[in-house]
Amino acid sequence: MAKEIRIKVDDETYEELQRRAADGHEDPDQYASRRLTDDLARTRFLEGARAFVEEHGQAFAERFGTGPSSHAA
């Protein structure tokens, strides 16, 4: 179920939000929602990657190495 949040931003930030939304032919509210959702998804991904490296990084490096296996273009 979708939830609604309200945030306050300064005029300059809101004008930038409106410009970016217009560039993508989006409503400013939809644009802000998408950006927030994308940012949170990216943060979750990076936190998961960091946890993987902390837990399995050494074994992964030992098994597969730390550098590129090929220099082919």
DRENPA-3360 file (N, C-alpha, C; in nm, 2 decimals, always signed):
BEGIN
1 = MAKEIRIK = +0.08/-0.12/+0.00/+0.00/+0.00/+0.00/+0.09/+0.12/+0.00 ~ +0.06/+0.22/-0.08/+0.14/+0.34/-0.09/+0.11/+0.43/+0.03 ~ +0.21/+0.50/+0.07/+0.20/+0.59/+0.18/+0.24/+0.73/+0.13 ~ +0.19/+0.83/+0.20/+0.22/+0.97/+0.16/+0.30/+1.03/+0.27 ~ +0.41/+1.10/+0.22/+0.49/+1.18/+0.31/+0.49/+1.32/+0.26 ~ +0.52/+1.41/+0.35/+0.53/+1.55/+0.32/+0.66/+1.60/+0.37 ~ +0.73/+1.67/+0.28/+0.86/+1.73/+0.32/+0.86/+1.87/+0.28 ~ +0.94/+1.95/+0.35/+0.95/+2.09/+0.31/+1.09/+2.11/+0.25;
9 = VDDETYEE = +1.10/+2.18/+0.14/+1.22/+2.22/+0.07/+1.22/+2.37/+0.05 ~ +1.34/+2.42/+0.03/+1.35/+2.56/+0.00/+1.30/+2.59/-0.14 ~ +1.28/+2.71/-0.18/+1.23/+2.75/-0.31/+1.32/+2.71/-0.42 ~ +1.45/+2.72/-0.40/+1.55/+2.69/-0.50/+1.55/+2.54/-0.53 ~ +1.53/+2.46/-0.43/+1.53/+2.31/-0.44/+1.40/+2.27/-0.52 ~ +1.29/+2.34/-0.48/+1.16/+2.30/-0.55/+1.16/+2.34/-0.70 ~ +1.22/+2.46/-0.73/+1.23/+2.50/-0.87/+1.32/+2.40/-0.95 ~ +1.43/+2.35/-0.89/+1.51/+2.25/-0.95/+1.43/+2.12/-0.97;
17 = LQRRAADG = +1.35/+2.08/-0.87/+1.27/+1.97/-0.88/+1.17/+1.98/-1.00 ~ +1.11/+2.10/-1.01/+1.01/+2.12/-1.12/+1.08/+2.12/-1.25 ~ +1.20/+2.17/-1.27/+1.27/+2.17/-1.39/+1.30/+2.03/-1.43 ~ +1.36/+1.95/-1.34/+1.39/+1.82/-1.37/+1.27/+1.73/-1.41 ~ +1.16/+1.75/-1.33/+1.04/+1.68/-1.36/+0.99/+1.71/-1.50 ~ +0.99/+1.84/-1.54/+0.95/+1.88/-1.67/+1.03/+1.83/-1.78 ~ +1.16/+1.82/-1.75/+1.26/+1.76/-1.85/+1.22/+1.62/-1.89 ~ +1.17/+1.54/-1.79/+1.13/+1.40/-1.81/+0.98/+1.39/-1.83;
25 = HEDPDQYA = +0.91/+1.50/-1.85/+0.76/+1.50/-1.87/+0.69/+1.43/-1.76 ~ +0.73/+1.46/-1.64/+0.67/+1.40/-1.52/+0.61/+1.51/-1.43 ~ +0.52/+1.47/-1.35/+0.46/+1.55/-1.24/+0.57/+1.56/-1.14 ~ +0.59/+1.68/-1.08/+0.70/+1.69/-0.97/+0.68/+1.59/-0.86 ~ +0.56/+1.57/-0.82/+0.54/+1.47/-0.71/+0.59/+1.33/-0.75 ~ +0.55/+1.29/-0.88/+0.59/+1.16/-0.93/+0.75/+1.15/-0.94 ~ +0.80/+1.26/-0.99/+0.95/+1.27/-1.01/+1.02/+1.25/-0.87 ~ +0.97/+1.33/-0.77/+1.03/+1.32/-0.64/+1.02/+1.18/-0.58;
33 = SRRLTDDL = +0.90/+1.12/-0.60/+0.88/+0.98/-0.55/+0.97/+0.88/-0.61 ~ +0.98/+0.89/-0.75/+1.07/+0.80/-0.82/+1.22/+0.82/-0.77 ~ +1.26/+0.94/-0.76/+1.40/+0.97/-0.72/+1.42/+0.91/-0.58 ~ +1.33/+0.93/-0.49/+1.35/+0.88/-0.35/+1.35/+0.73/-0.35 ~ +1.26/+0.67/-0.43/+1.26/+0.52/-0.44/+1.39/+0.47/-0.50 ~ +1.43/+0.53/-0.60/+1.56/+0.49/-0.67/+1.68/+0.50/-0.57 ~ +1.68/+0.61/-0.50/+1.79/+0.64/-0.41/+1.79/+0.53/-0.30 ~ +1.68/+0.50/-0.24/+1.67/+0.40/-0.14/+1.71/+0.26/-0.19;
41 = ARTRFLEG = +1.67/+0.23/-0.31/+1.70/+0.10/-0.37/+1.86/+0.09/-0.39 ~ +1.92/+0.20/-0.44/+2.06/+0.21/-0.45/+2.13/+0.19/-0.32 ~ +2.08/+0.26/-0.22/+2.14/+0.25/-0.08/+2.13/+0.10/-0.03 ~ +2.02/+0.04/-0.05/+2.00/-0.10/-0.01/+2.10/-0.19/-0.08 ~ +2.12/-0.17/-0.21/+2.21/-0.25/-0.29/+2.35/-0.23/-0.24 ~ +2.39/-0.10/-0.22/+2.53/-0.08/-0.17/+2.55/-0.14/-0.03 ~ +2.46/-0.13/+0.05/+2.47/-0.19/+0.19/+2.48/-0.34/+0.18 ~ +2.41/-0.40/+0.09/+2.42/-0.55/+0.07/+2.55/-0.58/+0.01;
49 = ARAFVEEH = +2.60/-0.51/-0.09/+2.73/-0.53/-0.14/+2.84/-0.52/-0.04 ~ +2.83/-0.42/+0.04/+2.93/-0.40/+0.15/+2.93/-0.52/+0.25 ~ +2.81/-0.56/+0.28/+2.79/-0.68/+0.38/+2.85/-0.80/+0.31 ~ +2.83/-0.82/+0.18/+2.89/-0.94/+0.11/+3.04/-0.93/+0.12 ~ +3.10/-0.82/+0.09/+3.24/-0.80/+0.09/+3.30/-0.83/+0.22 ~ +3.23/-0.77/+0.33/+3.28/-0.79/+0.46/+3.28/-0.94/+0.50 ~ +3.17/-1.01/+0.46/+3.16/-1.15/+0.50/+3.23/-1.25/+0.41 ~ +3.23/-1.22/+0.28/+3.29/-1.32/+0.19/+3.40/-1.27/+0.10;
57 = GQAFAERF = +3.44/-1.14/+0.12/+3.54/-1.08/+0.03/+3.67/-1.16/+0.02 ~ +3.72/-1.20/+0.14/+3.85/-1.26/+0.14/+3.85/-1.40/+0.07 ~ +3.75/-1.48/+0.10/+3.73/-1.61/+0.03/+3.71/-1.59/-0.12 ~ +3.63/-1.49/-0.16/+3.61/-1.46/-0.30/+3.74/-1.42/-0.37 ~ +3.82/-1.34/-0.31/+3.95/-1.30/-0.36/+4.05/-1.41/-0.37 ~ +4.05/-1.50/-0.28/+4.13/-1.62/-0.28/+4.09/-1.71/-0.39 ~ +3.97/-1.73/-0.42/+3.92/-1.82/-0.52/+3.93/-1.76/-0.66 ~ +3.90/-1.63/-0.67/+3.89/-1.57/-0.81/+3.99/-1.47/-0.84;
65 = GTGPSSHA = +4.07/-1.43/-0.74/+4.17/-1.32/-0.75/+4.11/-1.18/-0.73 ~ +4.20/-1.09/-0.74/+4.15/-0.95/-0.72/+4.16/-0.86/-0.84 ~ +4.22/-0.91/-0.95/+4.24/-0.82/-1.07/+4.16/-0.88/-1.18 ~ +4.16/-0.81/-1.29/+4.10/-0.87/-1.41/+4.17/-0.99/-1.46 ~ +4.09/-1.09/-1.50/+4.15/-1.22/-1.55/+4.19/-1.21/-1.70 ~ +4.14/-1.11/-1.76/+4.17/-1.10/-1.91/+4.19/-0.95/-1.94 ~ +4.28/-0.93/-2.03/+4.31/-0.79/-2.08/+4.25/-0.77/-2.22 ~ +4.16/-0.87/-2.26/+4.10/-0.86/-2.40/+4.01/-0.74/-2.40;
73 = A = +4.00/-0.67/-2.51/+3.92/-0.55/-2.53/+3.78/-0.59/-2.58;
% end
